């Protein structure tokens, strides 16, 4: 087997393994929860900011807890070498910051270079900016899993942001709040649909079932 074929096969195997991280729907459920809580942060609610921070802190351990109860007994448990957070976050932060800066410059130009108009109308553009930001995780998931359907995250978020942009709200910030709430709710619904379908399609592996019972009894 040639070196190129070995690399291709390794890529396919890696993608299939990463696909299991999204088969139970938990990622979408927690993403939706975080988006809905962030809607409170947009309205400068200190409690909501605290909840967002807590959500990010408990996301990994809570997801692992749920997968030990529902996912691993049905699919088995295996780990793959993943990128360290210190290797991922700088690139993510750069992407988000660069996108926001470029977007703000474009908006400033569209507002005729008027600083007052820029500050008055900036909230109207945030649904579109956030939708474009969602292309970051969307592209990353597609690269890791090889499943192009995850492009839908960025595409839907952006077009939905454009739709919200053209609606009238009492305050421009209300539009971004509604955008986050609806986007979060949709993500939660999709997550639960995936989870229910996962439970129906995959039965518990006998040895994993016995191991899970022993863990619960212990």
N, C-alpha and C positions, 0 to 999 in steps of 0.2 A: 504493500500500500504506500502511495507517495505521501510526501510531507503535506502537500496541499489537501489531499483527501483526509488525512488525519486531523488537520486543522478544521476542515469543514464539519466533519463528524463531531468533533469536540464542541463546536459552536452549536450544532443542532442539539446535542445532549444537554448542554448548558441551558439552552432556551427551553427545552422540555421540563427541566428541573425548576426553572424560574416560573414556569406557567403554573405550577402547583401553589405558588404563593398567592394566586388570585382566584383559585378555583372555588374557595369557600365563601367569598364575598366579604370577608371581614375588613379588608383594606378599604373597600368602598363605603362600608358602614361607618367606619371611623373617620374617613375623609369627609363624609357628609356631616357628621357630628361636629367636626372641627370647623367646617365652613359655616354652619349655623351659629356656632358660638362666636365666630369671628364677626358675624353680623352685629353682635352686641358691642364688639370692640370699635367698629366703625362709628357707633354712636357714643364713643368715649365712655363706655361703661367699664369701670375698673374691675368689677367682679368678672366680667366676661374675659378681660385680658388674663386674669388669673386662671380662669377655666381653660383658656387656650394653652397656656403654659403647662398646666397640669395634664391636659390631653396629650401633648407631645411627650411628656415624661412617662406617662403610663401606657402609651400606645403599644410599645414593643412588649413589655411584660404582660399586659392584658391580652394582647393578640396571641402570645405564646400560651397563656393559660387556656384560652378558648380553643386553640388548636389542639392542645393536649386532650381536651374533652370531646371534640367533634371531628377534627381533621385527621390527626395522626392515627386514631383507631381505624380509620377507613382507608388511608393511603399509605400508612407506615410513616416512619420518622427518619429523615436523613438530612444532613447538613451539607452545604456546599460552601466553598471559600468565597466570601463576598468582599466587596471593597470596604475599607474602613471609613467611618464617618469623616475622618480628617482628610480623606482622599475625595470624598463626594461633595461635602458642603462648600468648599471654595469654588468649585465649578458651578454649583447651583446658585450660590450667592452672586457670583459674577454675572451669570445669565439673567437673573432677576433684576439686579441693579442696572445692568446695561440696557435691558429692555425698558425699564421704567424711565431711565434718563433719556433714551431716544424718543420714547413716547411723549414725555413731557416737553421735549424740544419741539416735536412736531405739533403738539397741541398749542404751544406758545405761538408758533408761526401761524397756525390756523386762526388763532384769536387776534391776529394782526399785530402781534408784539405788544399788546396792551396788557400790562401787569395786572391791573384791576380786573379786566375781563377774564384773564387767565385764572386768577384765584377764585373768582365767582363761579366759573364753569368747570373747574377741574374735576369735581365730583361726578359730573355727568359722564366723563370719559372713563372713570375707573372700572365699570363693568367690562369695557372693551380691553383695557390694559390687563385686567385680571384674567380675562379669557385667553389672551396671548400668553400670559405667564403659565397658564395650565398646559401649554404646549410643551413646557419643560419636562414635567413628569410623564406626559403622554409619550414623547419621543423616547424617553429613557426606558419606559416599560416596553415599548415596541422593540427597542434594541435588545432588551434582555430576554423577552419572551418570543419574539418573532411573530407575534400576532398583531396584524395591522389594524384590527378592530379597535385597539386602544388609541388609535389616532382620533377616534370619536370624542375622547375626553377634551382634547384641545379644540377640535372643530366645533363641537356643540357649545362649549363654554364661550368661544369667541362669537359665534353667530347669535347666541342667546344674549350676550353682552351688547351686541349691536342692536338687537331688538329692544332691550331695556333702555338703551341710549335714546331711542326715538319716542319713548313714552314720557308723558308729563307727570311730574310728582310735585307735591307741595314744596319739598326741598330736594335739591339734586342728590344729597346724601341718602335720601329715602330710596332712590332708585338702586343704589349700590347695595343697600340693606336688603331690599326685596330680592335682588339678584343672588346674593349669597344664601339667603334663606331658601329660595326655590331650588338653586343648584345643589345645596346641601340635602334638601329633602329628596330630590331626584336620585342623588348618589346613595342615600340610605335605602330607598325603595329598591334600586337596582341591586344593592348589596344583599338585601333580604331575599330577593327573588333568586339570586345566584346561590345563596345559602340553602334555601328550601330545595332548590333543584339538586344541589350537591348531596343533601341528606337523602333525597329520593333515589338518586342514581347510584350512590356508593353505599354498600352495606359494610358493617363492621367486620374487619378481618378477625377470625377466631382467636389467634394468638394475641393480637392487639387488644381484643375485647377482654381477654383474661388479664392481660397486663394492666389495662385501664381499671378494671375492678379491683385489682390488688392495690393500685395507687390510691383509689378512692377509699378503700378500707383502711389503708395505712394512714 
